Amino acid sequence: MSPLAIHGGSKIRTKKFPPYQVVDHEVELAVSQVLRSGVLSRYLGAWHQDFYGGPQVRAFEEAWAHYFGVKHAIAVNSATSGLYAAVGAAGIEPGDEIIVTPFSMSASAVAPLVYHAIPVFADIEKDYFCLDVASIEQRITPRTKAILIVDLFGLPYDVQAINELARRHKLLVIEDCAQAPGAFYKNKSAGTLGDMGIYSLNYHKHIHTGEGGVVVTDNDELAERLRLIRNHAEAVIDAKGDAHFTNMIGFNYRLTEMQAAIGLVLLKRLNTLVETRVENVAYLEKRLAAIPALTMPKVRQDSTHAYYLHAIKFNEQIAGVSRNTFVNAIKAELEVTEWRETEGVKINGGYVKPLYLQSIYQKKQVYGTSHYPWSLQAQGSEVSYAQGICPVTERMHEHELIIHELMRPGMTTHDLDDVVRAFEKVWENRKVL
Ligand SMILES: *Cc1c(COP(=O)(O)O)cnc(C)c1O
């Protein structure tokens, strides 16, 4: 075998990996029909029938609600907007606390701050990487109002235990399902497992409309609050007349007609796209099983996994080499993915730096130079964002996880084999790393 590519040997793979391509003729046709209609968005920010959007948006919402088995689907222009709207609809007071995860895209933790609530970080599960129920329980105080939980990497959270905990403490569960559309817990769709669920339709997600998102709920009142926040609540509510809904500022979180038309087409493919990910992961896991330093991600009982990312645990003791050294050697053996060339080879050590280590938490400053809303916390009960508050998250990020996207639909068996061969080559040569 040739020396490792990182030492100047020849690479396993010299051709780029195929792009993740979901846009096809049917999508093109749907978009051009909207273009020809001339109506690219039909929203009015006033109490009027168009307050709820145009025909594509409404058809998309109806299809989404039907597909996921939920009463209301509210289309928005991103999951970030959806998270903000969900926190807004939850009706929290400034200084209230919301328990969040440090291991996610930044918006999943920062959303409470938009409504002057305080994010309190709990730790994750060492086997499933979602919020850990025991850690959540330790963080609950009299000011806690909600849990903002993420179905991380595509696996639903610990529904039974966490919903039960939330019920006991009268907390809302907001489920960030950006990474898990098409996953299930006991025949119930991920995203519909808490009080409100949020999906993302951005370019990197299972199905995408460029940018976009959807919030779902079975609760009529939360649904109407979400629609008001999406579309200029304060300008609508007096004419609309729901007296107990007057305390909301609205935004413009509206999805366009073209985006909705794309979403309508791609929703029909979600099932197949998730199935392909599951098959590709099964193939990789079978072939990588011979490497003793690797532990494949577990799937929680009664759940299915949508594999937004494939998170493999690496044991540095067994390997005798650091995770980062190992991953860098694999990167050197492989090629970038088409359309995402600037991102490097799509395999990495760790996920995101634990979010509480970001400057806004370290400095506790988001509104000018004040320390609001943290300044609302009683002396002696200030939340801590110190290094070490979530040891499992820190260990996963620093030492244990290898995360890749090289199982996306579009990868052929030959492409997957190259990924396996890179792992095997680096493993066999680990002594010279
Ligand atoms: C992608 C993602 C988001 C944000 O989605 P946008 O649609 O880009 O705003 C939020 N949470 C998680 C867990 C994500 O993966």
Residues whose N, C-alpha, C, O or C-beta is under 5 A from the ligand:
A	BS01	LIG	S78 A79 T80 S104 M105 A107 S108 V150 D176 A178 Q179 S200 L201 N202 G212 G213
